[in-house]
Amino acid sequence: MSPAGSGSADVKPVEEVTIAPEPTVRRVVLGVAGGIAAYKATALVRGLKEAGHHVDVVPTDSALRFVGAPTWEALSGQPVHTSVFEAVDRVNHVALGQQADLVLVAPATADLLARAAAGRADDLLTATLLATKAQVVMAPAMHTEMWQHPATVTNVATLRSRGVIVLDPAVGRLTGPDSGPGRLPEPSDILAAVAPLLAAERSAGAGAPLAGRRVVVSAGGTREALDPVRYLGNRSSGKQGVALAVALRDLGADVDLIAANLEVPAPAGVRVTQVTSARDLETAVGHSAPGADALVMAAAVADFRPADVQDTKIKKRDDGEDPVITLVRNPDILAGAVRSRSEHEGDGPAWPGLIVGFAAETGDAEHSVVDYATAKLAKKGCELLVVNEVGLTRGFGRDENVVDVLSAAGDEPAHLEGSKVEVARGVAKIMAGLLT
């Protein structure tokens, strides 16, 4: 139908307009330690504010020698304090941490990392770190020698074991003529790292589906040493396992993450144990799994390791002969966990009643990926097996995934595809249904 007086003119349909939901406003505490890179943190305040978040800047006294309080107050729109004796009427040294959805420290100097690892509370920033239950992210910045010093290495490992995300510093020009690892990551990279944490919708409290449950998740790829320089490994980035740890955490679970050589940061709010080889992973699983409600073996475990590890670098021989490397089998950690559950029944803490395996498979002319996975599920004896087809252009290292979840109970396989975050949420919901 044409409008009155318009003759035969065509009427264009009204275009549908999708109204995006308002972004979730998060309260962010931005801690700024006393390093030359403090000036870059001004871009973090601007970026967080532009994303719609409330930002409280908490600099150290040393940080104010690089960027003054008026700058932080103008950018954040909030008053700036450094001491626990300021804003005492609001109990500021506790309230900031309690109210925060995220605590981001950038730059995190060697001194700040040391004080945080030791549990010090000698200024407003370190007191806030002790008082908060929010996710904590630290972006280090210091000279290479300080970053690589054994004390800093230990402090970083301690913080990561408590669930703190400590980003790796960038490599580049430092203060003065020297270059190397220790440069503060670019503000855009830091904002990208925290964006998923600020966007996450998390369950909380006793009403969460997995509240009161403990889950152990392994992630990443194991590496088997050949010599002091080289190793045998695989192309696993750990993205899917880390996403699953986050999904389970967000459903209320108490998560232990056993991290084998991740290419992505370990998430906040989980306990982290770092391992390197398959035998390291086996030991960590044996320590963490007893007493847990579920075990998820998402790590890509090397099937073989060198029979002998050379003490010195394997060198090219003048006679042109190639080295011969003999491989031996690594332990089957998934099958071993199922076996331990049976062997230790009634003896000490019970092994998880729900064990989930992951299988990266390739099909061939005779059998499909699901065919091979079904046989593997029967062989391993676990309750669920998550299988995905891998290849040079799919699976490892990518942000998308396609999986089928097979059940030992004979249920119809669940097909999940999308981003690895979406796949992780699907697997977590299946697990929650079995656990509850």
C-alpha positions as CSV (number, residue, x, y, z in Angstrom):
1,M,0.0,0.0,0.0
2,S,1.2,3.5,-0.9
3,P,0.8,6.5,1.5
4,A,-2.0,8.9,0.6
5,G,-1.0,11.3,-2.2
6,S,2.2,9.3,-3.0
7,G,0.9,7.7,-6.2
8,S,2.7,4.4,-6.9
9,A,5.8,5.2,-4.9
10,D,7.3,2.2,-3.1
11,V,7.1,2.1,0.6
12,K,10.4,0.9,2.3
13,P,9.9,-1.2,5.3
14,V,11.1,0.2,8.6
15,E,14.5,-1.3,9.4
16,E,14.7,-3.3,12.6
17,V,16.8,-1.6,15.2
18,T,18.6,-3.7,17.7
19,I,19.2,-1.8,21.0
20,A,22.4,-3.0,22.6
21,P,22.1,-3.5,26.4
22,E,23.7,-1.0,28.6
23,P,27.3,-2.0,29.5
24,T,27.7,-3.4,33.0
25,V,29.4,-0.8,35.2
26,R,32.2,-2.2,37.3
27,R,34.1,-0.7,40.1
28,V,37.8,-0.8,39.3
29,V,40.7,0.1,41.7
30,L,43.7,1.1,39.7
31,G,46.8,0.8,41.8
32,V,49.9,2.8,40.5
33,A,53.3,2.0,41.9
34,G,56.3,4.3,41.7
35,G,58.0,3.7,38.4
36,I,58.6,5.9,35.4
37,A,55.9,3.9,33.5
38,A,53.3,5.5,35.9
39,Y,52.6,8.1,33.2
40,K,51.2,5.3,31.0
41,A,48.6,4.5,33.6
42,T,46.8,7.7,32.7
43,A,45.7,6.0,29.5
44,L,44.3,3.1,31.5
45,V,42.1,5.5,33.5
46,R,40.8,7.1,30.3
47,G,40.2,3.7,28.7
48,L,38.3,2.3,31.7
49,K,36.2,5.5,32.1
50,E,35.3,5.5,28.4
51,A,34.1,1.9,28.8
52,G,31.7,3.2,31.5
53,H,33.4,1.9,34.6
54,H,33.9,3.6,38.0
55,V,37.6,4.0,38.6
56,D,39.4,4.7,42.0
57,V,43.1,5.5,41.5
58,V,45.3,4.4,44.4
59,P,48.9,5.5,43.8
60,T,51.8,4.9,46.2
61,D,53.6,7.9,47.6
62,S,56.4,7.2,45.1
63,A,54.0,7.1,42.2
64,L,52.9,10.7,43.0
65,R,56.5,11.8,42.4
66,F,55.9,10.8,38.7
67,V,52.3,11.8,38.3
68,G,50.6,14.1,40.8
69,A,47.2,13.6,42.5
70,P,45.5,16.4,40.6
71,T,46.0,14.5,37.3
72,W,44.5,11.2,38.7
73,E,41.6,13.1,40.3
74,A,40.9,15.0,37.1
75,L,40.9,11.8,34.9
76,S,39.0,9.6,37.3
77,G,36.6,12.1,38.8
78,Q,37.3,10.6,42.3
79,P,39.5,11.8,45.2
80,V,42.9,10.2,45.5
81,H,44.4,8.9,48.7
82,T,47.6,7.0,49.5
83,S,47.5,6.4,53.2
84,V,45.3,4.3,55.5
85,F,44.9,7.4,57.7
86,E,43.0,9.3,55.0
87,A,39.2,9.0,54.6
88,V,39.1,7.1,57.9
89,D,35.4,7.9,58.3
90,R,34.8,5.6,55.3
91,V,37.3,2.9,56.5
92,N,38.8,3.5,53.1
93,H,41.6,0.9,53.5
94,V,39.0,-1.8,53.6
95,A,36.1,-0.4,51.7
96,L,37.9,0.1,48.4
97,G,38.9,-3.6,48.3
98,Q,35.5,-4.8,49.4
99,Q,33.6,-2.8,46.8
100,A,35.9,-3.5,43.9
101,D,35.0,-5.8,41.0
102,L,38.6,-5.7,39.8
103,V,41.9,-4.4,41.2
104,L,44.5,-3.6,38.5
105,V,48.0,-2.6,39.4
106,A,50.0,-0.9,36.6
107,P,52.8,-0.4,36.8
108,A,53.6,-3.1,39.4
109,T,57.2,-2.5,40.4
110,A,59.5,-5.0,41.9
111,D,59.0,-3.4,45.3
112,L,55.2,-3.6,45.0
113,L,55.3,-7.2,43.9
114,A,57.5,-8.1,46.9
115,R,55.2,-6.3,49.3
116,A,52.1,-7.9,47.9
117,A,53.7,-11.4,48.0
118,A,54.7,-10.9,51.6
119,G,51.2,-9.7,52.5
120,R,52.3,-6.3,53.7
121,A,49.7,-3.6,54.3
122,D,51.9,-0.5,54.9
123,D,50.0,1.9,52.5
124,L,46.5,2.2,51.1
125,L,47.3,0.1,47.9
126,T,48.7,-2.9,49.7
127,A,45.9,-2.8,52.3
128,T,43.4,-2.8,49.5
129,L,45.1,-5.8,48.0
130,L,44.7,-7.7,51.3
131,A,41.1,-6.6,51.8
132,T,39.7,-7.5,48.4
133,K,38.2,-10.7,47.1
134,A,38.0,-9.3,43.6
135,Q,40.1,-10.4,40.7
136,V,43.6,-8.9,40.9
137,V,45.7,-8.2,37.8
138,M,49.3,-6.9,37.9
139,A,51.2,-5.5,35.0
140,P,54.9,-5.4,36.0
141,A,57.4,-2.8,34.9
142,M,61.1,-2.8,35.9
143,H,64.6,-3.3,34.6
144,T,65.4,-6.7,33.1
145,E,67.8,-7.5,35.9
146,M,65.1,-6.9,38.5
147,W,62.4,-8.9,36.6
148,Q,64.8,-11.8,36.3
149,H,66.1,-11.7,39.8
150,P,65.3,-14.9,41.8
151,A,63.5,-12.9,44.4
152,T,61.1,-11.4,41.8
153,V,60.6,-14.7,40.1
154,T,59.6,-16.3,43.5
155,N,57.3,-13.4,44.3
156,V,55.5,-13.6,40.9
157,A,55.1,-17.4,41.3
158,T,53.7,-16.8,44.8
159,L,51.2,-14.3,43.6
160,R,50.1,-16.4,40.6
161,S,49.6,-19.4,43.0
162,R,47.1,-17.3,44.9
163,G,45.1,-16.6,41.7
164,V,46.6,-13.2,40.9
165,I,47.0,-12.6,37.2
166,V,50.6,-11.3,36.7
167,L,51.0,-10.3,33.1
168,D,54.3,-10.8,31.4
169,P,56.1,-7.6,30.8
170,A,56.8,-6.4,27.3
171,V,60.2,-6.6,25.7
172,G,61.7,-3.3,24.5
173,R,63.4,-0.1,25.3
174,L,63.6,0.6,29.1
175,T,64.6,3.7,31.0
176,G,68.1,4.7,29.7
177,P,69.9,3.0,26.9
178,D,69.2,-0.7,27.8
179,S,66.5,-2.9,26.3
180,G,64.9,-6.2,27.4
181,P,62.0,-7.8,29.2
182,G,60.6,-5.5,31.8
183,R,58.8,-2.8,29.8
184,L,55.2,-2.1,30.9
185,P,52.8,-3.6,28.3
186,E,51.0,-1.1,26.2
187,P,47.9,0.3,27.8
188,S,45.8,-1.1,24.9
189,D,47.1,-4.6,25.7
190,I,46.4,-4.2,29.4
191,L,42.9,-3.0,28.7
192,A,42.3,-6.0,26.3
193,A,43.5,-8.4,29.0
194,V,41.1,-7.1,31.6
195,A,38.1,-6.6,29.3
196,P,36.8,-10.2,29.6
197,L,37.2,-10.0,33.4
198,L,35.1,-6.9,33.6
199,A,32.5,-8.3,31.2
200,A,32.1,-11.7,32.9
201,E,28.8,-12.5,34.5
202,R,29.6,-14.5,37.6
203,S,27.5,-16.5,39.9
204,A,28.1,-15.9,43.6
205,G,27.1,-17.1,47.0
206,A,25.5,-20.2,48.2
207,G,22.9,-20.2,45.4
208,A,25.5,-20.7,42.7
209,P,25.2,-24.1,41.0
210,L,28.6,-25.3,42.0
211,A,29.0,-23.4,45.3
212,G,30.8,-25.7,47.8
213,R,32.2,-27.9,45.1
214,R,36.0,-28.2,44.4
215,V,37.1,-28.9,40.8
216,V,40.6,-29.6,39.5
217,V,41.4,-28.5,36.0
218,S,44.6,-29.1,34.0
219,A,45.4,-26.9,31.0
220,G,48.1,-26.2,28.5
221,G,50.7,-28.3,26.8
222,T,53.4,-30.4,28.5
223,R,57.0,-30.1,27.4
224,E,59.7,-32.9,27.6
225,A,63.3,-31.8,27.8
226,L,65.8,-33.0,25.2
227,D,68.7,-30.9,26.5
228,P,69.1,-27.6,28.3
229,V,67.8,-25.7,25.2
230,R,65.3,-27.9,23.4
231,Y,62.1,-29.8,24.3
232,L,59.4,-31.9,22.7
233,G,56.0,-30.2,23.0
234,N,52.7,-29.6,21.2
235,R,50.7,-26.7,19.9
236,S,48.3,-26.4,22.8
237,S,47.9,-22.8,24.0
238,G,45.8,-23.7,27.1
239,K,43.0,-21.3,26.0
240,Q,40.3,-24.0,26.3
241,G,41.4,-25.3,29.7
242,V,41.7,-21.8,31.1
243,A,38.3,-20.8,29.7
244,L,36.8,-23.9,31.4
245,A,38.5,-23.0,34.7
246,V,36.9,-19.6,34.4
247,A,33.4,-21.0,33.5
248,L,33.5,-23.4,36.5
249,R,34.7,-20.6,38.8
250,D,31.8,-18.4,37.6
251,L,29.4,-21.1,38.5
252,G,30.6,-20.9,42.1
253,A,33.2,-23.8,42.1
254,D,36.4,-23.6,44.1
255,V,38.9,-24.2,41.2
256,D,42.5,-25.6,41.3
257,L,44.2,-25.0,38.0
258,I,47.2,-27.1,37.1
259,A,48.9,-25.0,34.4
260,A,51.3,-26.6,31.9
261,N,53.0,-24.0,29.8
262,L,50.1,-21.6,29.1
263,E,50.2,-19.0,26.3
264,V,47.4,-17.1,28.0
265,P,47.4,-15.6,31.5
266,A,46.1,-17.8,34.3
267,P,42.7,-16.5,35.5
268,A,42.1,-14.7,38.8
269,G,40.1,-16.4,41.5
270,V,41.6,-19.8,41.1
271,R,44.6,-21.5,42.8
272,V,47.4,-22.2,40.3
273,T,50.0,-24.9,40.3
274,Q,52.5,-24.6,37.4
275,V,54.1,-27.7,35.9
276,T,56.3,-28.4,32.9
277,S,56.4,-32.1,32.0
278,A,53.9,-35.0,31.9
279,R,55.4,-36.5,35.0
280,D,55.2,-33.1,36.8
281,L,51.5,-33.0,35.8
282,E,50.9,-36.5,37.1
283,T,52.4,-35.6,40.5
284,A,50.3,-32.4,40.7
285,V,47.1,-34.3,39.8
286,G,47.9,-36.9,42.5
287,H,48.3,-34.1,45.0
288,S,45.2,-32.0,44.1
289,A,42.6,-34.5,42.9
290,P,41.9,-36.4,46.2
291,G,39.0,-34.8,48.0
292,A,37.8,-32.9,44.9
293,D,34.4,-33.3,43.4
294,A,35.5,-33.3,39.8
295,L,38.7,-33.6,37.8
296,V,39.0,-32.1,34.3
297,M,42.0,-33.2,32.2
298,A,42.1,-30.5,29.5
299,A,45.9,-30.4,29.3
300,A,47.5,-31.7,26.1
301,V,49.9,-34.3,27.5
302,A,52.9,-35.5,25.5
303,D,52.5,-39.2,24.8
304,F,56.3,-39.7,24.7
305,R,59.4,-38.3,26.3
306,P,63.1,-38.7,25.5
307,A,64.6,-41.7,27.2
308,D,67.7,-39.7,28.0
309,V,68.0,-35.9,28.6
310,Q,71.4,-34.5,27.7
311,D,73.2,-32.3,30.2
312,T,74.6,-30.1,27.4
313,K,73.2,-28.8,24.2
314,I,73.0,-31.4,21.4
315,K,75.4,-30.1,18.7
316,K,75.7,-30.8,15.0
317,R,78.5,-33.3,14.5
318,D,81.4,-32.6,12.1
319,D,81.0,-36.0,10.5
320,G,77.5,-35.2,9.4
321,E,75.8,-37.9,11.5
322,D,72.3,-37.1,12.8
323,P,71.5,-37.7,16.5
324,V,69.2,-40.6,17.3
325,I,66.6,-39.8,20.0
326,T,64.9,-42.7,21.7
327,L,61.4,-42.1,23.1
328,V,59.6,-43.8,25.9
329,R,56.0,-43.6,26.9
330,N,54.7,-41.1,29.3
331,P,52.1,-42.1,32.0
332,D,48.5,-42.1,31.0
333,I,47.4,-39.5,33.6
334,L,43.6,-39.7,32.8
335,A,43.5,-43.5,32.9
336,G,45.7,-43.4,36.0
337,A,43.2,-41.1,37.8
338,V,40.3,-43.4,37.1
339,R,42.4,-46.4,38.3
340,S,43.4,-44.5,41.5
341,R,39.8,-43.8,42.2
342,S,39.1,-47.6,42.3
343,E,42.3,-48.5,44.1
344,H,41.9,-46.0,46.9
345,E,38.2,-46.3,47.5
346,G,37.6,-46.0,51.2
347,D,41.3,-45.2,51.8
348,G,41.9,-41.5,52.6
349,P,40.2,-38.6,50.7
350,A,38.0,-39.9,47.9
351,W,39.1,-39.3,44.3
352,P,36.5,-37.3,42.2
353,G,33.3,-39.0,41.3
354,L,33.3,-37.0,38.0
355,I,36.4,-37.3,35.8
356,V,36.3,-35.5,32.5
357,G,38.8,-36.2,29.7
358,F,39.7,-34.2,26.7
359,A,40.8,-35.8,23.4
360,A,42.2,-34.0,20.4
361,E,41.6,-36.4,17.5
362,T,41.9,-36.6,13.7
363,G,39.8,-38.9,11.6
364,D,40.8,-41.0,8.6
365,A,39.3,-42.9,5.7
366,E,38.1,-45.7,7.9
367,H,36.9,-43.9,11.1
368,S,35.5,-40.6,12.2
369,V,36.7,-38.4,15.0
370,V,33.7,-39.5,17.1
371,D,34.5,-43.2,16.4
372,Y,38.0,-42.9,17.8
373,A,36.7,-40.9,20.7
374,T,34.0,-43.5,21.6
375,A,36.7,-46.1,21.8
376,K,38.9,-43.9,23.8
377,L,36.1,-43.2,26.3
378,A,35.6,-46.9,26.9
379,K,39.4,-47.4,27.3
380,K,39.9,-44.5,29.7
381,G,36.9,-45.2,32.0
382,C,36.0,-41.6,32.7
383,E,32.5,-40.2,32.9
384,L,32.8,-37.6,30.1
385,L,35.1,-37.2,27.2
386,V,35.3,-33.9,25.3
387,V,36.6,-34.5,21.8
388,N,37.6,-32.0,19.2
389,E,39.0,-32.5,15.7
390,V,42.4,-30.8,15.3
391,G,44.6,-30.0,12.4
392,L,47.0,-27.4,11.1
393,T,44.1,-24.9,10.7
394,R,41.8,-25.9,13.6
395,G,41.9,-26.5,17.3
396,F,45.2,-25.6,18.9
397,G,45.9,-21.9,19.5
398,R,42.6,-20.6,18.0
399,D,39.8,-18.8,19.7
400,E,37.0,-20.9,18.2
401,N,36.3,-24.6,18.9
402,V,33.9,-27.3,17.9
403,V,33.6,-30.3,20.3
404,D,31.4,-33.3,21.0
405,V,30.9,-34.3,24.7
406,L,30.5,-38.1,25.0
407,S,29.1,-39.7,28.1
408,A,29.9,-43.1,29.6
409,A,26.2,-43.3,30.5
410,G,25.4,-43.6,26.9
411,D,23.6,-40.2,26.5
412,E,23.4,-38.7,23.1
413,P,26.7,-36.7,22.5
414,A,26.3,-33.0,23.1
415,H,27.6,-30.9,20.2
416,L,29.1,-27.5,21.2
417,E,30.7,-24.9,18.9
418,G,31.6,-21.2,19.1
419,S,34.3,-19.4,20.9
420,K,36.3,-21.3,23.4
421,V,34.6,-19.3,26.2
422,E,31.2,-20.4,24.9
423,V,32.3,-24.0,24.6
424,A,33.7,-23.9,28.1
425,R,30.4,-22.6,29.5
426,G,28.6,-25.4,27.7
427,V,30.9,-28.1,29.2
428,A,30.6,-26.4,32.7
429,K,26.8,-26.6,32.5
430,I,26.9,-30.3,31.6
431,M,29.2,-30.9,34.6
432,A,27.1,-28.8,36.9
433,G,24.1,-30.9,35.9
434,L,25.9,-34.1,36.8
435,L,27.3,-32.7,40.1
436,T,24.1,-31.3,41.3
